[in-house]
Amino acid sequence: MLQKSIEETIRLKARLFKTLGDPNRIRILEMLRGGEVCQCEIVPVIGQSQPTVSRHLKLLEDAGLIRTRKEGTRVYYSLVSPMVLRILDAVDQEMVELLAGELAKKMGLG
């Protein structure tokens, strides 16, 4: 029984990282760091078409990372929990430099 729970957790983590695997979805989460944001504000920042941004938002919502609220014709998005930001914050400048250094070594550049 414990093994099944571990496998479910691994699948959930993989789904989460797959969802976070697009820079635009990370940009959206960073925008939501400050609180609720209207889709009309997200589209120009992402620089993609409204349908494409909607698809990103739907993936984030389906993964349980964000929620929606409608007000008239506007749709507002917010984080389900600020805990998701811990994942983004874990990849800090020190980690980026470490990974970049390792990659440079593998490519014979460092």
Buried (B, 14 or more C-beta within 10 A) or exposed (E): EEEEEEEEEEEEEEEBEEBBEEEBBBBBBEBBEEEEBEBEEBBEBBEBEEEEBBBBBEBBBEBBBBBEEEEEEEBBBEBBEEEBBEBEEEEEEEEEEEEEEEEEEEEEEE
